Amino acid sequence: MRTPDHQQISDDLLLYALRELPGTQATQIREHLDDCPQCRRELADINSDMAALALSTVGPTPPQRSRERLLKAIRSEPRANRLIMRRPWWSFAPLFAMLFLAAFGLLLWRDNVNLRHKLEAAEAESARQAHDLEKGTLVLQTLTSPKSTHYELVTGSESPEAPIGHASYLRDRGAVVFTAQHCHPLPNQKIYQLWLIPMDGSAPVPAGTFRPNPKGDASLVTPQVKKKVPAKMFAVTVEPDGGSETPTMPIMMAGE
């Protein structure tokens, strides 16, 4: 015999409480009740209702045939219609309210996370724009200030494709703007480095590193090398990736 499912057993609990089920079905329900707290509570409600009904009944016991007709009507009724609502719908209002508040809180939390991400993105974009503006202002001042000095860096080769560079140095701020064309490509572990050669003959000052694009063009903006250091010339060398503290010979290009 097929083992009845949970819904079928729930539908038969009333007949089980009335002791009107065959022995096999009653045994199956008892076994199910051992493992199902929900059905045990439902059976307890049925027994409670029946006890209350028995206590409230006044008058003689109904004849046996009336009882049999009632049980026959219960058995013949479709299972879907035997479900008994023991709690009014409004008794679930607190549960519905709790679920609504939980869903509403989840939506608020999600919106808050989205707004925070948008705010962080806006702040990052604002910071980037401020940095670009500051860099652009520095470049403009270095290139156009009457206090700037300008240097053309060459290799000494007469070839029109020989590397060439231009450095502008605003000594009051220690700012350097450098551009180059026709630079040769370098292996990944190497990089070009710009040097400021002081007028007093002291050690060369690192002024930044750069790597050309596939066309051989490069640019470099160094906000602060050393303020008020008079420059005799600028030079470019090839250094290990990350740069060096002192130039590695030979000098690739230089200019006073």
Secondary structure by P-SEA (a helix, b strand, c coil): cccccaaaaaaaaaaaaaccccaaaaaaaaaaaaccaaaaaaaaaaaaaaaaaaaacccccccaaaaaaaaaaaaacccccccccccccccaaaaaaaaaaaaaaaaaaaaaaaaaaaaaaaaaaaaaaaaaaaaaaaaaaaaccccbbbbbbbccccccccccbbbbbcccccbbbbbbcccccccccbbbbbbbbbcccccccccccccccccccbbbbbcccccccccccccccccccccccccccccccccc
